[in-house]
Amino acid sequence: MAWIIKHIVTICFFLGYYQTLPIYGETIRAPPHYKVVNVSSLEPKPYCQRSSSGSKIGSQKLEIVSRFGPCFPNTNRTKTASSNELLNWDQARVRSINKRVNDHLYSNSLSEDGLDPTIEGKYEFGGVYNVKIGLGTPKQDYYLMMDTGSQPTWVRCQSCTKGCKSENPLYDPSKSSTYTNNTSVPFRVGYGDNSYTNGIWGCDTLTIEGIGAINNFRFGCGQENVDGTGNNFGDVAGILGLGRGELSFPSQIQSASSTQMFSYYVPLTNSHVGNLEFGNEAKKKSYACSNQFTPLVKGPEPVFYYLDLVGISVAGNKLNVTSTTFTNEGTVIDSGTVITRLPRVVYSAFRAAFRQSMSSYTLLENVDELMDTCYSFKGYEQIVLPEIKFHFREGTSTTDVTLSYNGILWMKNDRVKCLAFAAKESDEHVSIIGYVQQRGFNVLYDLERERIGFGSNCAS
């Protein structure tokens, strides 16, 4: 009978609460520490979704956009990567980040003029978020990949001889009246998969919204750009290095801003637009948010940003895992890694708790090699998701950060969604908080006070 088909199905949760599953559009209730989520809100749209939120610079905001989403200006020419492709790149990046930590391969030797002749980083190119910068006088605009795991900024140059394909025109120093270079100082960034970028160091005026013009900005002029994976570094124009170090973008702009901080808002899906702010603009943006701060801590690789993650809660229940299991090898927050990696013991407990909280839905077997907790929500307009909290050490207590509900699942395809976490491999050393778990936050890097802020409920 039709009324039976439309009847609400009641299922008992492991906590003793009840929920109803709206297979045909009925409303449902969620118990404490759960939330009813529209499935459509977890999925990107085929069009760009811009909002009026975020601080404004004149009539514009400094935007970050996914290069695989409809907001990217070259979207008609950019091949959309599949879930498998993105996660394969992600896994390679994670392995190489761990190799950097293990081998301490970062070179800090400086030449006489203060420029680092070779920056040997054993990591895999990754990330999907781009920001527009201007380089030269008159300025030439480029979309660079923002990366908190890289120190130097580099662009593909007109003198390129290998790997010259780019979504933007190659940077032409001869068209800039403010360009200077030192041809005796080579530039090199090496990657763990035998990829590399070779060239020379150059200086020019860099223009970015919210800061203005930065004179004598040091960057790598990439002439040989060899990607061992065959992906040509995703055809990006270059990298905006937001990591630690004197050659990083945040370090170089200190003279232009009285405040040593930057922030980015990670959009909820790749059809939304995020923001990137520096200096005083980042401070003003943070005032409009409800912030939770946690200290930055020391780690073996000086470029990365380390946090002290000591616990996770699922649906209001903290995992029965000791804090030392989290902290033995440290946790990196990274803008270029996609999904979060946890110690195997932690992930096992986390996965069990999440599966129990999602026991009303059918768990799919052998859907993804990396993510092992996947569900099909076909036919559901709404689902009930558990609250997930990260607990960071704050003195003798903790800072408890609740993830957005867009930061829990990864959309493998239109039908299947997976828990956006994975266990570290046996030879991987650090845990990594990926950008999926940063969705919906204004992430503030306060380098003066050595802390990270997770801002939510930011006012328009």
C-alpha positions, 0 to 999 in steps of 0.5 A: 500500500502506498501509505506503507511505502511512505511510512517513517521507519524507526530505528534504534541508535546504539545510544538508545535514541531513535531516528527516522530515515526519510527515504521519500522526503519525510522529516526526521529528528536527530538525537543529541550530538547528531544532526539532520543533514540535507544530502544535497548540501554535501554535494557541489553544484554545477555552477559557482556559489558565491556569497557575501560572507568574508571581509572585503577589500574595496569591492573585492575579496581575495578568493580561493577556488578549487581548480576542479570546480565551476568557480575556477576561471579555466574550468572549461579547459581543466579536466575534472579529476576523479575521486580515485585520481585525487586520492592517488595524488593525495596518498603520494603527497602523504608518503612524501611528507612523511619521507621529509619528516623522516629523512630531514632532507630540507636544505637550509644552506644559504648563498652569500646574498641570502637566497637559498640556491636549492630547496630540496623537499621530498614531497608530492605536489598536491592540493586543489585550491588556487589564489590569484596574484599579480606579478611584475609591473604592469602586473601579470595575473596568475592562479597559484596553488596555495600550499602550507607545506611549501616554503618558496613561491615559484611560477613557470617562466617564459624561458621554460624549456620543459614542462611549459604547459600552463593554465596561465600565460608563462611569466615574462620577465622582459615585460616587467620594469621591476624585475631583477634576477641573479643568474648565478643563483640557481633555484631548485625544488625537488620532489619525492617522486623524482619530479623537480622544478629548476630555474633561477631566483628572481625578484619582482613586485608582487601584488595581492588583494588586501596587501597591495604591492610587495617590492622585491618579492623573491620567487623561483622562475621555473625553467624545467618543470618535470613531473614524474607522475606525468601530470605536469603539476596539474598544469598550474602556473606555480605554487604560493608557498605558505609554509614556515621559513624566511623565503615563504610568502608570509615571511616576505610580506612582514614588512608590508603588514604590522601583523604576522598572520594569515588565514584562509576560509575553506569552502564547504564544497568545490563549487563554493568560494573561499577567502585568503587574508593576510596581516591586518585583514586576517586579524579583522576577519578573525574578529568576525568569527567565533575562534578556538585557538590551539598552540603551534608546537615544534616538529622535526620538519621546520616548514610544516605547522604542527598541532597537538591533537590528543583526542577525538569524540564521535557523537559525544563519546571520546575514543578510548585511546590514550593521548600519547597514541596521538602525540608520539609522532605529531600532527601536521595541519596541511592545505594540500592534503585531502583527507585526514590520516590518523595512527592506525590504533586511533583510526581503528577506534574512530572507524568503529565508533563512526560505523556504530553511529551510522548503523542505520545505513548500509555499509558498502564493502570494497568500494575504495582502496584508501577509505574503508567506510562508505555508504550509499545514500541514493534515495535519501534527501536527508541523513543523520550524521554524528558530531565529530570533535577534535581535541587539542591540548591547551595547557592542562585542558583541551580545545574542543573543535567540532568539525562541520558536517561537510568535513566528515564525508568524501563524495566518491561519486554521485551515489557513494560517500565515504568517511574522509579519514584513513589510517597511516601506513606502517612507515608513515610518521605524522598524522595529517589534518587534511583540507576536507576536515578544515571545510567551513572553518576560517583557519587563522595562522597567528605566527606572532603568538604561535597558535592556530585558530579555528573560526566558525560562525563568521559574520558577513 
